[in-house]
Amino acid sequence: MDDTTRTELEAAVFRRLVEHLRTRSDVQNIDLMNLAGFCRNCLSNWLKEEADAKGTAMTKDESREAVYGMPYETWKSTYQGTASPEQLAAMKKAQTGH
């Protein structure tokens, strides 16, 4: 497989992952962190880091909106619930760095 095709496929997979996460707003970031060691914020941070590395202007707010599909504060107020004691304990045990 040539590099261009690989990059196009990877980009398509990223877009599908982001769209999937947008449709699964019931899945909290803390659940993602506890199970997979990353969350929507990680994806947005990685996007911004790659933009920075390429010299492409992107703010943290822009990268978060690209992942969440809306301003981050809107997503938080609409979908983010309060973490349960069990979720917080699992996150502390996992020590994912979040």
N, CA, C and O of each residue as an XYZ file, in Angstrom:
392
protein
N       0.853     -1.171      0.000
C       0.000      0.000      0.000
C       0.905      1.241      0.000
O       1.880      1.311      0.747
N       0.568      2.202     -0.838
C       1.389      3.411     -0.893
C       1.022      4.351      0.266
O      -0.040      4.221      0.875
N       1.912      5.286      0.553
C       1.729      6.185      1.691
C       0.479      7.047      1.570
O      -0.191      7.295      2.573
N       0.154      7.503      0.383
C      -1.027      8.348      0.202
C      -2.297      7.577      0.526
O      -3.176      8.088      1.220
N      -2.398      6.358      0.029
C      -3.567      5.530      0.314
C      -3.664      5.237      1.800
O      -4.744      5.328      2.383
N      -2.553      4.888      2.412
C      -2.542      4.604      3.849
C      -3.013      5.824      4.637
O      -3.826      5.699      5.552
N      -2.505      6.995      4.282
C      -2.908      8.228      4.969
C      -4.395      8.501      4.778
O      -5.079      8.890      5.725
N      -4.897      8.303      3.572
C      -6.328      8.507      3.310
C      -7.181      7.546      4.125
O      -8.212      7.938      4.673
N      -6.755      6.290      4.206
C      -7.496      5.298      4.986
C      -7.461      5.641      6.471
O      -8.483      5.564      7.152
N      -6.298      6.016      6.970
C      -6.183      6.391      8.378
C      -7.051      7.607      8.697
O      -7.688      7.657      9.749
N      -7.078      8.575      7.801
C      -7.913      9.760      8.004
C      -9.388      9.379      8.033
O     -10.147      9.900      8.851
N      -9.796      8.479      7.152
C     -11.187      8.037      7.117
C     -11.552      7.310      8.412
O     -12.648      7.495      8.941
N     -10.649      6.496      8.914
C     -10.894      5.773     10.161
C     -11.000      6.753     11.325
O     -11.862      6.592     12.189
N     -10.140      7.759     11.358
C     -10.212      8.776     12.401
C     -11.568      9.478     12.359
O     -12.202      9.665     13.397
N     -12.013      9.867     11.165
C     -13.310     10.536     11.041
C     -14.440      9.630     11.529
O     -15.378     10.102     12.171
N     -14.357      8.337     11.229
C     -15.389      7.397     11.694
C     -15.357      7.262     13.212
O     -16.408      7.212     13.851
N     -14.169      7.203     13.791
C     -14.048      7.125     15.248
C     -14.660      8.359     15.898
O     -15.429      8.245     16.852
N     -14.322      9.530     15.385
C     -14.855     10.775     15.941
C     -16.374     10.803     15.806
O     -17.069     11.174     16.751
N     -16.895     10.416     14.649
C     -18.349     10.399     14.459
C     -19.008      9.396     15.410
O     -20.077      9.669     15.957
N     -18.383      8.258     15.604
C     -18.913      7.265     16.540
C     -18.980      7.838     17.953
O     -19.988      7.682     18.641
N     -17.915      8.496     18.383
C     -17.900      9.088     19.718
C     -18.938     10.203     19.854
O     -19.512     10.394     20.926
N     -19.174     10.930     18.773
C     -20.209     11.976     18.809
C     -21.594     11.366     19.001
O     -22.426     11.930     19.712
N     -21.846     10.218     18.373
C     -23.159      9.591     18.503
C     -23.313      8.862     19.838
O     -24.431      8.574     20.265
N     -22.206      8.570     20.486
C     -22.241      7.876     21.775
C     -21.942      8.840     22.921
O     -21.048      8.604     23.735
N     -22.701      9.919     22.966
C     -22.502     10.905     24.032
C     -22.837     10.333     25.401
O     -22.504     10.934     26.423
N     -23.489      9.183     25.430
C     -23.761      8.519     26.703
C     -22.498      7.934     27.320
O     -22.449      7.694     28.527
N     -21.492      7.706     26.510
C     -20.224      7.186     27.014
C     -19.393      8.365     27.500
O     -18.989      9.228     26.721
N     -19.151      8.380     28.792
C     -18.424      9.484     29.403
C     -16.916      9.349     29.161
O     -16.394      8.248     28.988
N     -16.240     10.487     29.155
C     -14.790     10.462     28.987
C     -14.105      9.636     30.062
O     -13.127      8.945     29.781
N     -14.603      9.698     31.284
C     -13.981      8.929     32.360
C     -14.089      7.435     32.074
O     -13.184      6.674     32.415
N     -15.191      7.006     31.450
C     -15.324      5.595     31.071
C     -14.286      5.222     30.026
O     -13.653      4.170     30.111
N     -14.115      6.104     29.028
C     -13.096      5.854     28.001
C     -11.707      5.779     28.622
O     -10.918      4.897     28.286
N     -11.412      6.703     29.525
C     -10.095      6.714     30.168
C      -9.866      5.446     30.976
O      -8.789      4.852     30.937
N     -10.899      5.042     31.709
C     -10.749      3.856     32.554
C     -10.601      2.577     31.741
O      -9.882      1.662     32.144
N     -11.271      2.512     30.610
C     -11.233      1.294     29.805
C     -10.112      1.279     28.771
O      -9.495      0.241     28.530
N      -9.853      2.428     28.165
C      -8.927      2.450     27.028
C      -7.686      3.308     27.244
O      -6.746      3.248     26.452
N      -7.676      4.100     28.301
C      -6.509      4.935     28.561
C      -6.445      6.197     27.715
O      -5.411      6.865     27.675
N      -7.540      6.528     27.040
C      -7.625      7.774     26.294
C      -9.087      8.189     26.235
O      -9.987      7.390     26.494
N      -9.306      9.458     25.888
C     -10.672      9.965     25.805
C     -10.773     10.979     24.667
O      -9.822     11.176     23.910
N     -11.914     11.605     24.558
C     -12.121     12.603     23.519
C     -11.116     13.750     23.644
O     -10.617     14.267     22.643
N     -10.828     14.138     24.891
C      -9.855     15.213     25.086
C      -8.478     14.799     24.577
O      -7.759     15.617     24.003
N      -8.109     13.550     24.781
C      -6.826     13.058     24.254
C      -6.801     13.201     22.737
O      -5.826     13.696     22.172
N      -7.873     12.766     22.081
C      -7.928     12.884     20.620
C      -7.767     14.332     20.187
O      -7.034     14.623     19.243
N      -8.452     15.243     20.877
C      -8.338     16.646     20.496
C      -6.935     17.178     20.781
O      -6.415     17.989     20.014
N      -6.324     16.737     21.864
C      -4.941     17.155     22.152
C      -3.981     16.621     21.100
O      -3.079     17.335     20.662
N      -4.168     15.375     20.694
C      -3.302     14.796     19.664
C      -3.460     15.532     18.341
O      -2.484     15.764     17.627
N      -4.701     15.897     18.020
C      -4.958     16.654     16.797
C      -4.220     17.990     16.829
O      -3.577     18.372     15.851
N      -4.312     18.693     17.944
C      -3.630     19.977     18.075
C      -2.118     19.795     18.023
O      -1.431     20.582     17.372
N      -1.593     18.789     18.684
C      -0.148     18.534     18.666
C       0.345     18.289     17.240
O       1.401     18.789     16.852
N      -0.417     17.524     16.464
C      -0.030     17.267     15.081
C      -0.121     18.537     14.236
O       0.729     18.775     13.377
N      -1.141     19.346     14.476
C      -1.256     20.623     13.766
C      -0.065     21.513     14.104
O       0.530     22.131     13.221
N       0.276     21.573     15.385
C       1.435     22.369     15.809
C       2.712     21.874     15.143
O       3.534     22.670     14.690
N       2.871     20.558     15.089
C       4.078     19.976     14.486
C       4.185     20.308     13.001
O       5.285     20.417     12.458
N       3.035     20.466     12.349
C       3.020     20.794     10.919
C       3.014     22.306     10.678
O       3.038     22.752      9.531
N       2.981     23.094     11.760
C       2.941     24.534     11.603
C       1.580     25.057     11.181
O       1.471     26.148     10.621
N       0.533     24.268     11.452
C      -0.836     24.651     11.109
C      -1.488     25.281     12.336
O      -1.464     24.710     13.426
N      -2.065     26.455     12.149
C      -2.699     27.149     13.267
C      -3.957     26.409     13.707
O      -4.860     26.164     12.908
N      -4.001     26.061     14.983
C      -5.182     25.429     15.567
C      -5.145     25.694     17.056
O      -4.142     25.430     17.720
N      -6.232     26.212     17.574
C      -6.311     26.440     19.013
C      -6.829     25.184     19.702
O      -7.349     24.274     19.057
N      -6.680     25.152     21.007
C      -7.217     24.039     21.786
C      -8.731     23.962     21.619
O      -9.292     22.874     21.493
N      -9.391     25.124     21.618
C     -10.841     25.137     21.423
C     -11.230     24.587     20.053
O     -12.218     23.861     19.936
N     -10.465     24.924     19.020
C     -10.749     24.416     17.672
C     -10.552     22.916     17.594
O     -11.348     22.219     16.964
N      -9.505     22.407     18.224
C      -9.275     20.964     18.177
C     -10.359     20.219     18.952
O     -10.786     19.139     18.541
N     -10.797     20.780     20.049
C     -11.870     20.127     20.808
C     -13.173     20.149     20.021
O     -13.903     19.158     20.007
N     -13.471     21.265     19.367
C     -14.698     21.331     18.578
C     -14.646     20.350     17.407
O     -15.673     19.797     17.014
N     -13.456     20.135     16.854
C     -13.312     19.181     15.755
C     -13.635     17.764     16.217
O     -14.155     16.964     15.439
N     -13.336     17.450     17.462
C     -13.618     16.116     17.994
C     -15.037     16.023     18.543
O     -15.743     15.053     18.269
N     -15.454     17.004     19.302
C     -16.772     16.952     19.950
C     -17.915     17.307     19.008
O     -19.059     16.922     19.253
N     -17.620     18.040     17.932
C     -18.661     18.448     17.007
C     -19.430     19.665     17.478
O     -20.443     20.039     16.886
N     -18.954     20.271     18.526
C     -19.572     21.467     19.107
C     -18.547     22.051     20.085
O     -17.567     21.390     20.426
N     -18.770     23.272     20.529
C     -17.849     23.796     21.548
C     -17.805     22.869     22.765
O     -18.829     22.328     23.183
N     -16.630     22.698     23.316
C     -16.427     21.781     24.431
C     -17.348     22.114     25.610
O     -17.935     21.214     26.211
N     -17.474     23.384     25.936
C     -18.323     23.771     27.062
C     -19.783     23.393     26.816
O     -20.498     23.041     27.754
N     -20.224     23.463     25.573
C     -21.586     23.042     25.232
C     -21.741     21.548     25.448
O     -22.737     21.098     26.015
N     -20.749     20.769     24.993
C     -20.798     19.325     25.179
C     -20.840     18.989     26.668
O     -21.653     18.178     27.111
N     -19.960     19.617     27.424
C     -19.914     19.337     28.868
C     -21.254     19.621     29.532
O     -21.758     18.797     30.295
N     -21.831     20.781     29.246
C     -23.083     21.139     29.916
C     -24.262     20.282     29.438
O     -25.242     20.109     30.163
N     -24.162     19.754     28.227
C     -25.257     18.956     27.667
C     -25.130     17.471     28.019
O     -26.129     16.820     28.324
N     -23.914     16.937     27.978
C     -23.735     15.484     28.068
C     -22.918     14.979     29.256
O     -23.106     13.842     29.689
N     -22.031     15.790     29.781
C     -21.139     15.263     30.816
C     -21.858     15.140     32.143
O     -22.425     16.102     32.661
N     -21.819     13.937     32.675
C     -22.430     13.685     33.969
C     -21.403     13.797     35.073
O     -20.220     14.032     34.827
N     -21.865     13.627     36.268
C     -20.977     13.617     37.426
C     -20.403     12.217     37.568
O     -21.125     11.222     37.515
N     -19.111     12.162     37.746
C     -18.451     10.860     37.901
C     -18.870     10.215     39.218
O     -18.957     10.866     40.259
N     -19.123      8.926     39.132
C     -19.495      8.173     40.331
C     -18.251      7.884     41.154
O     -17.135      7.949     40.638
N     -18.434      7.564     42.430
C     -17.279      7.173     43.244
C     -16.522      5.981     42.640
O     -15.296      5.905     42.726
N     -17.267      5.058     42.031
C     -16.625      3.892     41.405
C     -15.763      4.309     40.207
O     -14.655      3.805     40.028
N     -16.276      5.223     39.401
C     -15.508      5.708     38.247
C     -14.243      6.428     38.705
O     -13.165      6.218     38.149
N     -14.380      7.265     39.707
C     -13.219      8.004     40.223
C     -12.178      7.053     40.812
O     -10.977      7.251     40.628
N     -12.637      6.028     41.516
C     -11.721      5.040     42.098
C     -10.995      4.283     41.003
O      -9.793      4.038     41.104
N     -11.724      3.909     39.951
C     -11.096      3.196     38.826
C     -10.064      4.080     38.144
O      -8.994      3.606     37.765
N     -10.378      5.365     37.985
C      -9.432      6.267     37.342
C      -8.170      6.434     38.205
O      -7.053      6.456     37.687
N      -8.361      6.548     39.497
C      -7.214      6.668     40.401
C      -6.346      5.417     40.337
O      -5.118      5.505     40.342
N      -6.983      4.263     40.277
C      -6.255      2.995     40.204
C      -5.495      2.879     38.876
O      -4.359      2.407     38.844
N      -6.130      3.309     37.790
C      -5.506      3.200     36.464
C      -4.366      4.182     36.301
O      -3.422      3.912     35.559
N      -4.435      5.325     36.982
C      -3.383      6.347     36.890
C      -3.026      6.643     35.432
O      -1.867      6.533     35.034
N      -4.029      7.016     34.647
C      -3.815      7.273     33.232
C      -3.185      8.625     32.954
O      -2.827      8.910     31.811
N      -3.042      9.457     33.960
C      -2.436     10.762     33.742
C      -3.445     11.848     33.415
O      -3.062     12.953     33.030
N      -4.720     11.552     33.562
C      -5.758     12.556     33.260
C      -6.184     13.249     34.517
O      -7.047     14.127     34.476
